[in-house]
């Protein structure tokens, strides 16, 4: 009987009920959506680099080394000599290395000097290898491979030429105009800093700096592009390098050996540990998003409570009649509580459906624009707990108008007090 009464009562007030359900469903969609994006962003963040056992750079903090070597943020405190790099790369436990040379840019995007091992051994996500959307790895001295974001935002195609600038900045007057590069490859999107990077060879980095010192050209010492090909272009220094080991057991042994390296002060970090440390530093942002979405849900529930309380005056005769035909006080409270339960559950259901509909429509756009892949999967246990909390909160909210209706019906009888 209570279910039937609740349903007919809600149907008679369907306009306000529809708006209430819509408010709750949007709140629920935002709550679950923020949680979904938070989880996927964290997963994408953690998968920026995969399969690399150590990252080695000049002596500095873990986070700083990770930021400039992996995320291309900030600058190194110092460089590493080529001799030290070769000595560590030749260690018996080292399977492969990827040298990294940073310091130049193109229209605000970082330029990375490396070698072919970068395309062979660099992994991201679940051990995913870099792949090419177009073209191939650099082969000639003045070849450049673009990340997907660089190619998209700057509109570059295969065969186009570009000029690298010295240092960082969207606008630079210290450009290597005498040695233009040709686009030979565009990498597939990865959702990592690789997308925002231009890749050239280590020899190319040496070639464009042959006639430069301390960030400025050397007067009267110009070396043209063709003449540079005939010179010794072996690097003298690099910024950092990644290390893959033959056995994971040797990781801590080699890390300790590098940290105690006598030739020059070096730091070797575990990428996974440094990523976790970095995420803890910026994790307050994700918590803030979750708190904000929680307040949005709270606002929706308060809106439902406001609608129910405001409609009680219109329903005072209804409540009085129910009391006159024998409805008990707990039944009056149960009726109103049941109505709020139905509204909350409908809001949760519609909000969940809206979330999946939004994900289906926005998934390709988000991946293309932000490089963030949001998987469409079943709700996690934590998301189900959030839905449960919303449902419980909605039920508790219904107790308030239920109690008010009970008090009014006792006071009014069949004569409504105006």
MARMAR-812522 format. One record per residue (C-alpha): residue number from 0; residue in one letter; x, y, z. Coordinates in steps of 0.05 Angstrom, whole numbers, plus 32768, in hexadecimal, padded with zeros to 4 digits. Layout:
@nr->NUM rest->A u->X v->Y w->Z
...
END
This chain:
@nr->0 rest->X u->8000 v->8000 w->8000
@nr->1 rest->X u->8038 v->8031 w->8012
@nr->2 rest->X u->805C v->8023 w->7FD1
@nr->3 rest->X u->801C v->8030 w->7FA9
@nr->4 rest->X u->800E v->8070 w->7FD0
@nr->5 rest->X u->8055 v->8088 w->7FC7
@nr->6 rest->X u->8054 v->807A w->7F7C
@nr->7 rest->X u->8011 v->809E w->7F71
@nr->8 rest->X u->8027 v->80D9 w->7F9C
@nr->9 rest->X u->8067 v->80E0 w->7F74
@nr->10 rest->X u->8042 v->80DA w->7F32
@nr->11 rest->X u->8012 v->8111 w->7F45
@nr->12 rest->X u->804E v->813E w->7F52
@nr->13 rest->X u->8075 v->8125 w->7F16
@nr->14 rest->X u->808F v->8169 w->7EFF
@nr->15 rest->X u->80B1 v->817A w->7F40
@nr->16 rest->X u->80C6 v->8130 w->7F48
@nr->17 rest->X u->80E6 v->8131 w->7F03
@nr->18 rest->X u->810F v->816E w->7F14
@nr->19 rest->X u->8123 v->8150 w->7F57
@nr->20 rest->X u->813A v->810F w->7F36
@nr->21 rest->X u->815F v->8136 w->7F01
@nr->22 rest->X u->8184 v->815F w->7F36
@nr->23 rest->X u->8198 v->8120 w->7F5D
@nr->24 rest->X u->81AC v->80FB w->7F1D
@nr->25 rest->X u->81D9 v->8133 w->7F06
@nr->26 rest->X u->81F8 v->8136 w->7F4B
@nr->27 rest->X u->8204 v->80EB w->7F49
@nr->28 rest->X u->8220 v->80EE w->7F03
@nr->29 rest->X u->8252 v->8124 w->7F18
@nr->30 rest->X u->8266 v->80FD w->7F56
@nr->31 rest->X u->8272 v->80BC w->7F30
@nr->32 rest->X u->8291 v->80E1 w->7EF5
@nr->33 rest->X u->82C3 v->8106 w->7F20
@nr->34 rest->X u->82D6 v->80C4 w->7F42
@nr->35 rest->X u->82DD v->80A2 w->7EFE
@nr->36 rest->X u->8309 v->80D9 w->7EE2
@nr->37 rest->X u->8332 v->80DA w->7F22
@nr->38 rest->X u->8340 v->808F w->7F1E
@nr->39 rest->X u->8350 v->8090 w->7ED4
@nr->40 rest->X u->837C v->80CE w->7EDB
@nr->41 rest->X u->83A2 v->80AC w->7F13
@nr->42 rest->X u->83AA v->806D w->7EE9
@nr->43 rest->X u->83C1 v->8096 w->7EAD
@nr->44 rest->X u->83F2 v->80BC w->7EDA
@nr->45 rest->X u->840F v->807C w->7EF7
@nr->46 rest->X u->8415 v->805E w->7EB1
@nr->47 rest->X u->843D v->8099 w->7E94
@nr->48 rest->X u->847B v->806D w->7E96
@nr->49 rest->X u->847B v->8021 w->7E9A
@nr->50 rest->X u->84B1 v->7FEC w->7E97
@nr->51 rest->X u->84E9 v->801B w->7EAA
@nr->52 rest->X u->850F v->8005 w->7EE8
@nr->53 rest->X u->8537 v->8044 w->7EF6
@nr->54 rest->X u->853B v->808C w->7EE0
@nr->55 rest->X u->8580 v->80AB w->7EE8
@nr->56 rest->X u->8591 v->80F5 w->7EEA
@nr->57 rest->X u->85BD v->8127 w->7F0D
@nr->58 rest->X u->85B8 v->8128 w->7F59
@nr->59 rest->X u->8573 v->8144 w->7F6C
@nr->60 rest->X u->8532 v->8131 w->7F8D
@nr->61 rest->X u->8507 v->80F7 w->7F74
@nr->62 rest->X u->84CD v->8122 w->7F5E
@nr->63 rest->X u->84F8 v->8155 w->7F3A
@nr->64 rest->X u->851C v->811F w->7F13
@nr->65 rest->X u->84DB v->80FE w->7F00
@nr->66 rest->X u->84BB v->8140 w->7EEB
@nr->67 rest->X u->84F0 v->8155 w->7EB9
@nr->68 rest->X u->8503 v->8110 w->7E9E
@nr->69 rest->X u->84BD v->80F3 w->7E97
@nr->70 rest->X u->848B v->812D w->7E99
@nr->71 rest->X u->84B9 v->8160 w->7E77
@nr->72 rest->X u->84AB v->8192 w->7EAF
@nr->73 rest->X u->84E3 v->81BD w->7ECB
@nr->74 rest->X u->852D v->81B6 w->7EBF
@nr->75 rest->X u->8566 v->818A w->7ED7
@nr->76 rest->X u->8596 v->81A4 w->7F0C
@nr->77 rest->X u->85CF v->818B w->7EE1
@nr->78 rest->X u->85E0 v->815D w->7EA7
@nr->79 rest->X u->8600 v->8118 w->7EA6
@nr->80 rest->X u->8641 v->810D w->7E81
@nr->81 rest->X u->863F v->80DD w->7E46
@nr->82 rest->X u->8677 v->80B5 w->7E66
@nr->83 rest->X u->864F v->80A8 w->7EA5
@nr->84 rest->X u->8612 v->8095 w->7E7C
@nr->85 rest->X u->863A v->8062 w->7E54
@nr->86 rest->X u->865A v->8044 w->7E92
@nr->87 rest->X u->8617 v->8039 w->7EB3
@nr->88 rest->X u->85F6 v->8021 w->7E72
@nr->89 rest->X u->862E v->7FED w->7E6D
@nr->90 rest->X u->861F v->7FD0 w->7EB2
@nr->91 rest->X u->8615 v->7F85 w->7EB1
@nr->92 rest->X u->85CE v->7F8A w->7ECC
@nr->93 rest->X u->85B6 v->7FBF w->7E9B
@nr->94 rest->X u->858C v->7FA4 w->7E61
@nr->95 rest->X u->857E v->7FE7 w->7E3E
@nr->96 rest->X u->8581 v->8032 w->7E48
@nr->97 rest->X u->855F v->806E w->7E29
@nr->98 rest->X u->8588 v->80AF w->7E2A
@nr->99 rest->X u->8561 v->80F0 w->7E30
@nr->100 rest->X u->857A v->8135 w->7E1D
@nr->101 rest->X u->854D v->8170 w->7E2D
@nr->102 rest->X u->8553 v->81BC w->7E29
@nr->103 rest->X u->8536 v->81D1 w->7DE6
@nr->104 rest->X u->84EF v->81DD w->7DD0
@nr->105 rest->X u->84C1 v->81ED w->7D96
@nr->106 rest->X u->8488 v->821D w->7D9F
@nr->107 rest->X u->8480 v->820A w->7DE8
@nr->108 rest->X u->8488 v->81BF w->7DDF
@nr->109 rest->X u->84C6 v->819B w->7DFB
@nr->110 rest->X u->84FA v->817D w->7DCC
@nr->111 rest->X u->8518 v->813B w->7DE3
@nr->112 rest->X u->855A v->8121 w->7DC8
@nr->113 rest->X u->855F v->80D5 w->7DCC
@nr->114 rest->X u->8570 v->8098 w->7DA1
@nr->115 rest->X u->854B v->805E w->7D81
@nr->116 rest->X u->8548 v->8039 w->7DC4
@nr->117 rest->X u->8512 v->806B w->7DD8
@nr->118 rest->X u->84E2 v->804E w->7DA4
@nr->119 rest->X u->84F7 v->8006 w->7DB4
@nr->120 rest->X u->84F5 v->8006 w->7E00
@nr->121 rest->X u->84CA v->8040 w->7E1A
@nr->122 rest->X u->8489 v->8025 w->7E37
@nr->123 rest->X u->844B v->8046 w->7E53
@nr->124 rest->X u->8409 v->802C w->7E6F
@nr->125 rest->X u->8408 v->7FE0 w->7E75
@nr->126 rest->X u->844B v->7FD6 w->7E53
@nr->127 rest->X u->8432 v->7FF6 w->7E13
@nr->128 rest->X u->8466 v->8008 w->7DDE
@nr->129 rest->X u->8469 v->8048 w->7DB7
@nr->130 rest->X u->8449 v->8043 w->7D72
@nr->131 rest->X u->8446 v->8071 w->7D36
@nr->132 rest->X u->8406 v->8090 w->7D1C
@nr->133 rest->X u->842E v->80A6 w->7CDF
@nr->134 rest->X u->8475 v->80A0 w->7CC7
@nr->135 rest->X u->84B0 v->8080 w->7CE9
@nr->136 rest->X u->84E8 v->808E w->7D1D
@nr->137 rest->X u->851D v->80C2 w->7D0D
@nr->138 rest->X u->8556 v->80A9 w->7CE1
@nr->139 rest->X u->8577 v->80E7 w->7CC3
@nr->140 rest->X u->859C v->811A w->7CEF
@nr->141 rest->X u->8565 v->814E w->7CE5
@nr->142 rest->X u->8528 v->8121 w->7CED
@nr->143 rest->X u->84F4 v->812E w->7D23
@nr->144 rest->X u->84BC v->8102 w->7D3E
@nr->145 rest->X u->8480 v->8126 w->7D5C
@nr->146 rest->X u->8453 v->8113 w->7D95
@nr->147 rest->X u->8409 v->8110 w->7D83
@nr->148 rest->X u->83F8 v->8150 w->7DAA
@nr->149 rest->X u->842F v->8178 w->7D87
@nr->150 rest->X u->8418 v->8162 w->7D42
@nr->151 rest->X u->83CF v->8170 w->7D51
@nr->152 rest->X u->83D7 v->81B5 w->7D71
@nr->153 rest->X u->840C v->81CF w->7D40
@nr->154 rest->X u->83ED v->81AE w->7D03
@nr->155 rest->X u->842D v->818C w->7CEC
@nr->156 rest->X u->842E v->8156 w->7CB7
@nr->157 rest->X u->8464 v->8127 w->7C9E
@nr->158 rest->X u->849A v->814A w->7C76
@nr->159 rest->X u->848F v->818F w->7C94
@nr->160 rest->X u->84CB v->81B5 w->7CAF
@nr->161 rest->X u->84D1 v->81D6 w->7CF4
@nr->162 rest->X u->8506 v->81FC w->7D1B
@nr->163 rest->X u->851B v->81EB w->7D62
@nr->164 rest->X u->8526 v->8223 w->7D94
@nr->165 rest->X u->8559 v->8225 w->7DCC
@nr->166 rest->X u->853A v->8221 w->7E11
@nr->167 rest->X u->84F0 v->8221 w->7E23
@nr->168 rest->X u->84B8 v->8251 w->7E12
@nr->169 rest->X u->8480 v->825B w->7DE0
@nr->170 rest->X u->84A8 v->8292 w->7DBE
@nr->171 rest->X u->84F3 v->828F w->7DB8
@nr->172 rest->X u->8526 v->82BC w->7D95
@nr->173 rest->X u->855E v->8288 w->7D9E
@nr->174 rest->X u->854C v->8258 w->7D65
@nr->175 rest->X u->8576 v->8227 w->7D3F
@nr->176 rest->X u->855C v->8241 w->7CFC
@nr->177 rest->X u->8599 v->8229 w->7CD5
@nr->178 rest->X u->8588 v->81E0 w->7CE5
@nr->179 rest->X u->853E v->81D3 w->7CD6
@nr->180 rest->X u->8520 v->818F w->7CE5
@nr->181 rest->X u->84F1 v->8165 w->7CBA
@nr->182 rest->X u->84B5 v->8140 w->7CD8
@nr->183 rest->X u->84BD v->80F5 w->7CC9
@nr->184 rest->X u->848E v->80D7 w->7CFC
@nr->185 rest->X u->8452 v->80E5 w->7D28
@nr->186 rest->X u->8447 v->80B8 w->7D64
@nr->187 rest->X u->8403 v->809B w->7D76
@nr->188 rest->X u->83E2 v->80BC w->7DB2
@nr->189 rest->X u->83F7 v->80A0 w->7DF5
@nr->190 rest->X u->83D7 v->80CE w->7E28
@nr->191 rest->X u->841D v->80DC w->7E45
@nr->192 rest->X u->8450 v->8115 w->7E3F
@nr->193 rest->X u->8469 v->80F1 w->7E00
@nr->194 rest->X u->842F v->8111 w->7DDB
@nr->195 rest->X u->844A v->8156 w->7DE9
@nr->196 rest->X u->8493 v->8148 w->7DD6
@nr->197 rest->X u->84BD v->814F w->7D97
@nr->198 rest->X u->84F0 v->8117 w->7D90
@nr->199 rest->X u->8533 v->811F w->7D6D
@nr->200 rest->X u->8575 v->80F9 w->7D70
@nr->201 rest->X u->85AC v->8107 w->7DA3
@nr->202 rest->X u->85DA v->8118 w->7D68
@nr->203 rest->X u->85A7 v->814C w->7D51
@nr->204 rest->X u->85AA v->816E w->7D95
@nr->205 rest->X u->85F6 v->8171 w->7D8F
@nr->206 rest->X u->85F2 v->818A w->7D47
@nr->207 rest->X u->85C5 v->81C6 w->7D56
@nr->208 rest->X u->85F2 v->81DB w->7D90
@nr->209 rest->X u->8636 v->81D5 w->7D6D
@nr->210 rest->X u->863B v->8221 w->7D64
@nr->211 rest->X u->8618 v->8233 w->7DA6
@nr->212 rest->X u->8633 v->8240 w->7DEB
@nr->213 rest->X u->860D v->8253 w->7E2B
@nr->214 rest->X u->85CC v->8259 w->7E04
@nr->215 rest->X u->85E4 v->828A w->7DCF
@nr->216 rest->X u->8606 v->8281 w->7D8B
@nr->217 rest->X u->8652 v->8286 w->7D89
@nr->218 rest->X u->8666 v->82C3 w->7D5E
@nr->219 rest->X u->868B v->82AE w->7D1F
@nr->220 rest->X u->8685 v->8263 w->7D2D
@nr->221 rest->X u->8649 v->8252 w->7D03
@nr->222 rest->X u->8642 v->8208 w->7CEE
@nr->223 rest->X u->860F v->81FC w->7CB8
@nr->224 rest->X u->85E1 v->81C0 w->7CB5
@nr->225 rest->X u->8608 v->8198 w->7C82
@nr->226 rest->X u->864C v->81A5 w->7CA1
@nr->227 rest->X u->8631 v->818C w->7CE4
@nr->228 rest->X u->8624 v->8147 w->7CC6
@nr->229 rest->X u->866F v->813C w->7CBD
@nr->230 rest->X u->8682 v->814E w->7D05
@nr->231 rest->X u->8685 v->8122 w->7D43
@nr->232 rest->X u->863F v->8126 w->7D60
@nr->233 rest->X u->8647 v->80F7 w->7D9B
@nr->234 rest->X u->8624 v->8117 w->7DD7
@nr->235 rest->X u->864F v->8133 w->7E0E
@nr->236 rest->X u->8616 v->8137 w->7E40
@nr->237 rest->X u->85CE v->8121 w->7E48
@nr->238 rest->X u->8597 v->8136 w->7E78
@nr->239 rest->X u->8581 v->80F2 w->7E93
@nr->240 rest->X u->8577 v->80AA w->7E7E
@nr->241 rest->X u->8547 v->8070 w->7E8A
@nr->242 rest->X u->855F v->802B w->7E9D
@nr->243 rest->X u->8542 v->7FE6 w->7E92
@nr->244 rest->X u->8562 v->7FAD w->7EB8
@nr->245 rest->X u->856C v->7F64 w->7EA7
@nr->246 rest->X u->8553 v->7F50 w->7EED
@nr->247 rest->X u->8525 v->7F77 w->7F1C
@nr->248 rest->X u->854D v->7F5B w->7F56
@nr->249 rest->X u->8588 v->7F88 w->7F42
@nr->250 rest->X u->855E v->7FC8 w->7F45
@nr->251 rest->X u->8570 v->7FDF w->7F8B
@nr->252 rest->X u->85B9 v->7FC9 w->7F84
@nr->253 rest->X u->85C2 v->7FF3 w->7F45
@nr->254 rest->X u->859B v->802D w->7F62
@nr->255 rest->X u->85C9 v->802F w->7F9E
@nr->256 rest->X u->8606 v->802A w->7F71
@nr->257 rest->X u->85EF v->8065 w->7F47
@nr->258 rest->X u->85DD v->808F w->7F83
@nr->259 rest->X u->8624 v->8083 w->7F9D
@nr->260 rest->X u->8645 v->808E w->7F59
@nr->261 rest->X u->8687 v->80B1 w->7F65
@nr->262 rest->X u->8695 v->80D0 w->7F21
@nr->263 rest->X u->865B v->8101 w->7F28
@nr->264 rest->X u->861E v->810A w->7F55
@nr->265 rest->X u->85E4 v->80E2 w->7F38
@nr->266 rest->X u->859F v->80CD w->7F4F
@nr->267 rest->X u->857B v->808D w->7F3B
@nr->268 rest->X u->8531 v->808A w->7F4B
@nr->269 rest->X u->84FA v->8055 w->7F46
@nr->270 rest->X u->84C5 v->8073 w->7F18
@nr->271 rest->X u->848B v->8051 w->7F3B
@nr->272 rest->X u->84A0 v->806B w->7F80
@nr->273 rest->X u->84AC v->80B1 w->7F65
@nr->274 rest->X u->8468 v->80B1 w->7F41
@nr->275 rest->X u->8445 v->809D w->7F82
@nr->276 rest->X u->8469 v->80D4 w->7FA7
@nr->277 rest->X u->8456 v->8107 w->7F72
@nr->278 rest->X u->840D v->80F1 w->7F72
@nr->279 rest->X u->840A v->80FA w->7FBD
@nr->280 rest->X u->8421 v->8141 w->7FB4
@nr->281 rest->X u->83EB v->8152 w->7F82
@nr->282 rest->X u->83B6 v->8122 w->7F9E
@nr->283 rest->X u->8395 v->815A w->7FC5
@nr->284 rest->X u->8377 v->8172 w->7F83
@nr->285 rest->X u->8353 v->8130 w->7F78
@nr->286 rest->X u->8339 v->8131 w->7FBF
@nr->287 rest->X u->8320 v->8178 w->7FB5
@nr->288 rest->X u->82FA v->8161 w->7F76
@nr->289 rest->X u->82D9 v->8128 w->7F9D
@nr->290 rest->X u->82C5 v->8158 w->7FD5
@nr->291 rest->X u->82A7 v->8188 w->7FA3
@nr->292 rest->X u->827E v->8151 w->7F81
@nr->293 rest->X u->8268 v->813A w->7FC6
@nr->294 rest->X u->824D v->8180 w->7FD4
@nr->295 rest->X u->8229 v->817E w->7F91
@nr->296 rest->X u->8205 v->813E w->7FA8
@nr->297 rest->X u->81F5 v->815E w->7FEB
@nr->298 rest->X u->81D7 v->8199 w->7FC6
@nr->299 rest->X u->81AB v->816A w->7F9E
@nr->300 rest->X u->8193 v->8147 w->7FDD
@nr->301 rest->X u->8185 v->818A w->7FFF
@nr->302 rest->X u->815E v->819E w->7FC1
@nr->303 rest->X u->8134 v->815F w->7FC7
@nr->304 rest->X u->8128 v->816D w->8011
@nr->305 rest->X u->8113 v->81B4 w->8000
@nr->306 rest->X u->80E1 v->819C w->7FCC
@nr->307 rest->X u->80C3 v->8169 w->7FFB
@nr->308 rest->X u->80BD v->819A w->8035
@nr->309 rest->X u->809E v->81D0 w->8009
@nr->310 rest->X u->806B v->819E w->7FEE
@nr->311 rest->X u->8055 v->8189 w->8034
@nr->312 rest->X u->8025 v->81C3 w->803C
@nr->313 rest->X u->8002 v->81AD w->7FFC
@nr->314 rest->X u->7FFD v->8166 w->8018
@nr->315 rest->X u->7FE5 v->8175 w->805E
@nr->316 rest->X u->7F9E v->8160 w->804E
@nr->317 rest->X u->7FB8 v->8120 w->802E
@nr->318 rest->X u->7FDF v->810F w->806D
@nr->319 rest->X u->7FA4 v->8120 w->809A
@nr->320 rest->X u->7F76 v->80F2 w->8071
@nr->321 rest->X u->7FA8 v->80BA w->8075
@nr->322 rest->X u->7FAA v->80C2 w->80C1
@nr->323 rest->X u->7F5E v->80C3 w->80C3
@nr->324 rest->X u->7F58 v->8080 w->809F
@nr->325 rest->X u->7F87 v->805F w->80D0
@nr->326 rest->X u->7FCE v->806D w->80B7
@nr->327 rest->X u->7FFF v->8066 w->80EF
@nr->328 rest->X u->8035 v->809B w->80FD
@nr->329 rest->X u->806C v->806D w->80E5
@nr->330 rest->X u->8046 v->8062 w->80A4
@nr->331 rest->X u->8044 v->80AD w->8097
@nr->332 rest->X u->808F v->80B2 w->80A2
@nr->333 rest->X u->809B v->8073 w->8079
@nr->334 rest->X u->8072 v->808F w->803F
@nr->335 rest->X u->809C v->80CE w->803A
@nr->336 rest->X u->80DC v->80A8 w->8045
@nr->337 rest->X u->80C8 v->8077 w->800E
@nr->338 rest->X u->80BC v->80B1 w->7FDE
@nr->339 rest->X u->8102 v->80CD w->7FEB
@nr->340 rest->X u->811F v->8087 w->7FE3
@nr->341 rest->X u->80FE v->807F w->7F9F
@nr->342 rest->X u->8116 v->80C4 w->7F8A
@nr->343 rest->X u->815D v->80B6 w->7FA1
@nr->344 rest->X u->8161 v->8071 w->7F81
@nr->345 rest->X u->8145 v->808D w->7F3F
@nr->346 rest->X u->8178 v->80C6 w->7F43
@nr->347 rest->X u->81B0 v->8094 w->7F4E
@nr->348 rest->X u->8199 v->8068 w->7F14
@nr->349 rest->X u->818F v->80A2 w->7EE3
@nr->350 rest->X u->81D1 v->80C2 w->7EFA
@nr->351 rest->X u->81F6 v->8081 w->7EEC
@nr->352 rest->X u->81D6 v->807A w->7EA7
@nr->353 rest->X u->81E7 v->80C3 w->7E98
@nr->354 rest->X u->8230 v->80B6 w->7EAC
@nr->355 rest->X u->8237 v->807C w->7E7B
@nr->356 rest->X u->8214 v->80A3 w->7E44
@nr->357 rest->X u->8243 v->80DD w->7E4F
@nr->358 rest->X u->8280 v->80AE w->7E4F
@nr->359 rest->X u->826A v->808F w->7E0D
@nr->360 rest->X u->8263 v->80D4 w->7DED
@nr->361 rest->X u->82A0 v->80F6 w->7E0C
@nr->362 rest->X u->82D3 v->80BD w->7E0E
@nr->363 rest->X u->82F0 v->80C9 w->7DC8
@nr->364 rest->X u->82F1 v->8114 w->7DD3
@nr->365 rest->X u->8313 v->8110 w->7E17
@nr->366 rest->X u->8347 v->80DF w->7DFC
@nr->367 rest->X u->8356 v->810B w->7DC0
@nr->368 rest->X u->8357 v->814D w->7DE6
@nr->369 rest->X u->8378 v->8139 w->7E28
@nr->370 rest->X u->8398 v->80F6 w->7E17
@nr->371 rest->X u->8371 v->80D6 w->7E50
@nr->372 rest->X u->834F v->8094 w->7E42
@nr->373 rest->X u->8312 v->8089 w->7E6F
@nr->374 rest->X u->82FE v->8040 w->7E6D
@nr->375 rest->X u->82B4 v->8030 w->7E6C
@nr->376 rest->X u->82AE v->7FFA w->7EA1
@nr->377 rest->X u->8281 v->7FE4 w->7ED9
@nr->378 rest->X u->827C v->800F w->7F17
@nr->379 rest->X u->82B4 v->8001 w->7F48
@nr->380 rest->X u->82A7 v->7FEB w->7F90
@nr->381 rest->X u->82B8 v->8032 w->7FA7
@nr->382 rest->X u->8287 v->8051 w->7F76
@nr->383 rest->X u->8251 v->8021 w->7F8D
@nr->384 rest->X u->8260 v->8036 w->7FD5
@nr->385 rest->X u->8257 v->807F w->7FC0
@nr->386 rest->X u->8214 v->806D w->7FA1
@nr->387 rest->X u->8201 v->8049 w->7FE1
@nr->388 rest->X u->8213 v->8086 w->800B
@nr->389 rest->X u->81E8 v->80B2 w->7FDD
@nr->390 rest->X u->81AE v->8081 w->7FE4
@nr->391 rest->X u->81B4 v->807F w->8030
@nr->392 rest->X u->81B9 v->80CB w->8033
@nr->393 rest->X u->817A v->80D0 w->8009
@nr->394 rest->X u->8154 v->80A1 w->8037
@nr->395 rest->X u->816A v->80C8 w->8075
@nr->396 rest->X u->8155 v->8108 w->8053
@nr->397 rest->X u->810F v->80EB w->804D
@nr->398 rest->X u->8108 v->80E4 w->8098
@nr->399 rest->X u->8104 v->8130 w->80A0
@nr->400 rest->X u->80C6 v->813D w->8075
@nr->401 rest->X u->80A8 v->80FC w->808F
@nr->402 rest->X u->80AC v->8114 w->80D7
@nr->403 rest->X u->8091 v->8159 w->80C3
@nr->404 rest->X u->8056 v->8138 w->809F
@nr->405 rest->X u->8048 v->810D w->80DD
@nr->406 rest->X u->8048 v->814A w->810A
@nr->407 rest->X u->801B v->8172 w->80DB
@nr->408 rest->X u->7FE9 v->813A w->80D4
@nr->409 rest->X u->7FE3 v->8134 w->811F
@nr->410 rest->X u->7FD8 v->817F w->8127
@nr->411 rest->X u->7FA9 v->8188 w->80EC
@nr->412 rest->X u->7F79 v->814D w->80F0
@nr->413 rest->X u->7F48 v->8159 w->80B7
@nr->414 rest->X u->7F47 v->81A4 w->80C0
@nr->415 rest->X u->7F83 v->81C3 w->809E
@nr->416 rest->X u->7FA2 v->81FE w->80C3
@nr->417 rest->X u->7FB4 v->8236 w->8094
END
